[in-house]
Amino acid sequence: MAKNTRQEARKRRHARVRKNVSGTTDRPRLNVYRGVTEIYAQVINDLDGNTLVSASTIDKELRATAEGKTKTEQARMVGLAIAERAKAVGISKVVFDRGGFRYIGRVKALADAAREGGLDF
C-alpha cells in the first residue's frame, strides 16, 4: 500500500467538501486553490460548468501591485479583486469552497477580503 502524500490527502478532503458544496446559477461556487507561491480564486457555475470570473496572483493587473508584499497580503488583494469582478458581472452571493485547504492563513485572508469586497457567503 502506497504512502499518502499531502496532495492526495488534500484531494480527498476536497472531494468530501465537494459532496456538499455545488455552485448554482443563483449562488455560484467561490473556489480557492493555494499553490506554494501563488493563490487562485474562481467563481464557478457547476450546473453549466462555466467559470464566471477569476483572479489570481499571476493576473497582469495584480502582479505589478503584488510585488514585494507577503503572500497573505497578496491573498487579500486576490479576494478583493474576485469580489470586485463578481459584482461587475452581477454576482453577490456565493458558496465558499476552500478546496481541501484549512481555513487559516491565506485562505482565510482571501475569504475575509472577498466578504469585505461585497460577496455574501
Residue frames as qw, qx, qy, qz and C-alpha x, y, z in Angstrom:
[[0.000, 0.889, 0.458, 0.000, 0.00, 0.00, 0.00],
 [0.427, 0.472, -0.012, 0.771, 1.42, 3.35, -1.06],
 [0.286, -0.430, -0.431, 0.740, 2.02, 6.08, 1.46],
 [0.158, 0.868, 0.462, 0.093, -0.37, 9.01, 1.14],
 [0.404, 0.177, 0.000, 0.897, 1.10, 12.30, 0.04],
 [0.023, 0.409, 0.362, -0.837, -0.05, 15.70, 1.24],
 [0.285, 0.176, -0.403, -0.852, -1.52, 16.40, -2.21],
 [0.377, -0.201, -0.861, -0.276, -3.53, 13.16, -2.21],
 [0.195, -0.423, -0.721, 0.513, -4.83, 13.94, 1.28],
 [0.129, 0.344, 0.067, -0.928, -5.88, 17.43, 0.16],
 [0.354, 0.025, -0.635, -0.686, -7.69, 15.98, -2.85],
 [0.325, -0.331, -0.884, 0.055, -9.57, 13.57, -0.56],
 [0.070, -0.453, -0.488, 0.743, -10.57, 16.45, 1.74],
 [0.212, 0.246, -0.253, -0.911, -11.66, 18.50, -1.29],
 [0.343, -0.151, -0.823, -0.426, -13.80, 15.59, -2.54],
 [0.224, -0.443, -0.784, 0.373, -15.51, 15.46, 0.89],
 [0.053, 0.439, 0.186, -0.877, -16.23, 19.18, 0.72],
 [0.243, 0.170, -0.516, -0.803, -17.47, 18.97, -2.89],
 [0.114, -0.317, -0.940, -0.057, -20.02, 16.29, -1.98],
 [0.095, -0.692, -0.617, 0.363, -21.99, 19.03, -0.22],
 [0.016, -0.699, 0.028, 0.714, -20.90, 22.24, -1.97],
 [0.467, 0.341, 0.642, 0.504, -22.07, 22.96, -5.50],
 [0.009, 0.327, -0.045, -0.944, -22.42, 26.20, -7.41],
 [0.355, 0.613, 0.706, 0.014, -25.76, 27.09, -8.98],
 [0.265, 0.596, 0.321, 0.687, -26.86, 29.93, -11.23],
 [0.341, -0.876, -0.194, -0.280, -28.23, 31.84, -8.22],
 [0.515, -0.790, 0.331, -0.011, -25.30, 31.05, -5.93],
 [0.765, 0.495, -0.392, 0.127, -22.09, 30.07, -7.77],
 [0.871, -0.400, -0.073, 0.277, -19.14, 28.46, -6.01],
 [0.073, 0.918, -0.375, 0.107, -16.09, 30.51, -4.99],
 [0.973, -0.033, -0.079, 0.213, -13.24, 28.05, -5.39],
 [0.150, -0.903, 0.403, 0.001, -9.77, 28.68, -3.91],
 [0.944, 0.122, -0.130, 0.278, -6.51, 26.98, -4.84],
 [0.298, -0.904, 0.304, 0.047, -3.43, 27.79, -2.83],
 [0.846, 0.383, -0.249, 0.274, -0.15, 26.96, -4.51],
 [0.719, -0.275, -0.212, 0.602, 3.26, 27.26, -2.92],
 [0.298, -0.143, 0.026, 0.944, 3.86, 30.76, -4.27],
 [0.217, -0.161, -0.356, -0.895, 0.54, 31.75, -5.89],
 [0.269, 0.322, 0.774, -0.475, -3.16, 31.77, -4.95],
 [0.141, -0.125, -0.644, -0.741, -6.06, 31.43, -7.36],
 [0.330, 0.333, 0.646, -0.603, -9.80, 32.08, -6.98],
 [0.132, -0.117, -0.701, -0.691, -12.64, 31.29, -9.38],
 [0.523, 0.193, 0.436, -0.707, -16.39, 31.79, -9.27],
 [0.079, 0.087, -0.913, -0.391, -17.90, 28.72, -10.93],
 [0.733, 0.073, 0.100, -0.668, -21.42, 27.75, -12.03],
 [0.303, -0.229, 0.924, 0.039, -21.32, 23.95, -11.67],
 [0.652, 0.442, 0.533, -0.310, -24.65, 23.41, -13.44],
 [0.611, 0.777, -0.060, -0.141, -23.28, 24.83, -16.71],
 [0.873, -0.092, 0.130, 0.462, -19.65, 24.00, -15.97],
 [0.380, 0.767, 0.048, 0.514, -18.59, 27.62, -16.55],
 [0.482, -0.326, -0.267, 0.769, -16.03, 29.77, -14.78],
 [0.090, 0.910, 0.396, 0.087, -17.77, 33.14, -14.47],
 [0.080, 0.933, -0.262, 0.232, -14.88, 35.23, -13.07],
 [0.893, -0.159, -0.191, 0.376, -11.39, 34.54, -11.81],
 [0.012, -0.931, 0.292, -0.220, -8.50, 36.29, -10.11],
 [0.925, -0.188, -0.096, 0.315, -5.03, 35.21, -9.08],
 [0.407, -0.775, 0.207, 0.437, -1.62, 36.50, -8.16],
 [0.512, -0.063, 0.578, 0.632, -0.47, 35.82, -11.73],
 [0.316, 0.838, 0.442, 0.053, -3.01, 38.24, -13.27],
 [0.488, 0.404, 0.062, 0.771, -1.29, 41.04, -15.14],
 [0.209, -0.787, -0.109, -0.571, -3.26, 43.67, -13.21],
 [0.730, -0.675, 0.003, -0.103, -2.48, 42.19, -9.79],
 [0.887, 0.038, -0.106, 0.448, 1.08, 41.04, -10.42],
 [0.339, 0.582, -0.125, 0.729, 2.53, 44.55, -10.55],
 [0.383, -0.684, 0.152, -0.602, 0.94, 45.63, -7.26],
 [0.930, -0.351, -0.083, -0.076, 1.59, 42.27, -5.54],
 [0.712, 0.382, -0.354, 0.471, 5.36, 42.54, -5.92],
 [0.200, 0.398, -0.499, 0.743, 7.14, 42.89, -2.59],
 [0.611, -0.385, 0.168, -0.671, 4.08, 42.01, -0.48],
 [0.315, -0.211, 0.896, -0.229, 3.66, 38.98, 1.75],
 [0.143, -0.144, -0.906, -0.372, 1.67, 36.02, 0.48],
 [0.028, -0.558, -0.747, 0.361, -1.15, 36.84, 2.93],
 [0.113, 0.590, 0.038, -0.799, -1.34, 40.42, 1.63],
 [0.151, 0.187, -0.710, -0.662, -1.41, 39.05, -1.92],
 [0.071, -0.348, -0.934, -0.033, -4.29, 36.72, -0.94],
 [0.068, 0.628, 0.459, -0.625, -6.21, 39.75, 0.38],
 [0.147, 0.451, -0.343, -0.811, -5.67, 41.51, -2.95],
 [0.147, -0.045, -0.891, -0.427, -6.99, 38.48, -4.85],
 [0.022, -0.491, -0.821, 0.290, -10.04, 38.35, -2.53],
 [0.129, 0.628, 0.176, -0.746, -10.85, 42.00, -3.17],
 [0.151, 0.329, -0.599, -0.714, -10.30, 41.55, -6.93],
 [0.079, -0.213, -0.950, -0.216, -12.57, 38.49, -7.17],
 [0.054, 0.606, 0.643, -0.466, -15.30, 40.33, -5.25],
 [0.128, 0.578, -0.115, -0.797, -14.99, 43.38, -7.50],
 [0.155, 0.182, -0.768, -0.594, -15.11, 41.28, -10.68],
 [0.029, -0.352, -0.935, 0.031, -18.04, 39.20, -9.42],
 [0.113, 0.639, 0.432, -0.627, -20.02, 42.33, -8.53],
 [0.132, 0.448, -0.393, -0.792, -19.32, 43.70, -12.04],
 [0.224, -0.022, -0.868, -0.444, -21.00, 40.61, -13.54],
 [0.594, -0.335, -0.151, -0.716, -23.93, 40.82, -11.10],
 [0.745, -0.181, -0.632, 0.111, -22.90, 38.13, -8.61],
 [0.225, -0.670, 0.333, -0.624, -23.31, 38.99, -4.93],
 [0.781, -0.364, 0.396, -0.318, -23.97, 35.61, -3.28],
 [0.569, 0.434, -0.696, -0.058, -21.63, 32.64, -3.50],
 [0.915, -0.400, 0.030, -0.045, -20.86, 29.40, -1.66],
 [0.034, -0.816, 0.577, -0.014, -17.28, 29.10, -0.44],
 [0.989, 0.083, -0.095, 0.072, -15.16, 26.11, -1.44],
 [0.348, -0.839, 0.408, 0.095, -11.88, 26.05, 0.46],
 [0.658, 0.574, -0.477, -0.101, -10.50, 23.37, -1.85],
 [0.920, -0.139, -0.325, 0.171, -9.46, 20.96, 0.90],
 [0.384, 0.381, -0.390, 0.745, -7.19, 23.57, 2.48],
 [0.347, -0.502, -0.618, 0.496, -7.52, 24.55, 6.14],
 [0.011, 0.877, 0.318, 0.361, -9.44, 27.77, 6.73],
 [0.512, -0.736, -0.002, 0.443, -6.46, 29.68, 8.11],
 [0.464, -0.340, 0.377, 0.726, -3.78, 31.98, 6.77],
 [0.003, 0.175, -0.483, -0.858, -4.01, 32.82, 3.09],
 [0.135, -0.401, -0.840, -0.341, -7.33, 31.03, 2.51],
 [0.207, -0.705, -0.572, 0.364, -8.95, 32.95, 5.39],
 [0.153, -0.479, 0.083, 0.861, -7.40, 36.24, 4.24],
 [0.043, -0.075, -0.668, -0.739, -8.83, 35.74, 0.74],
 [0.200, -0.556, -0.799, -0.116, -12.28, 34.85, 2.12],
 [0.225, -0.669, -0.393, 0.590, -12.34, 37.83, 4.51],
 [0.087, -0.336, 0.281, 0.895, -11.30, 40.21, 1.73],
 [0.095, -0.262, -0.768, -0.577, -13.98, 38.82, -0.60],
 [0.221, -0.680, -0.680, 0.160, -16.58, 39.41, 2.11],
 [0.224, -0.587, -0.105, 0.771, -15.19, 42.88, 2.66],
 [0.056, -0.130, 0.529, 0.837, -15.47, 43.49, -1.11],
 [0.532, 0.124, 0.015, -0.837, -19.19, 42.73, -1.00],
 [0.540, 0.025, -0.789, -0.292, -19.59, 39.00, -1.62],
 [0.654, -0.350, 0.310, -0.594, -22.08, 37.26, 0.66],
 [0.772, 0.071, -0.628, -0.065, -21.19, 33.77, 1.95]]
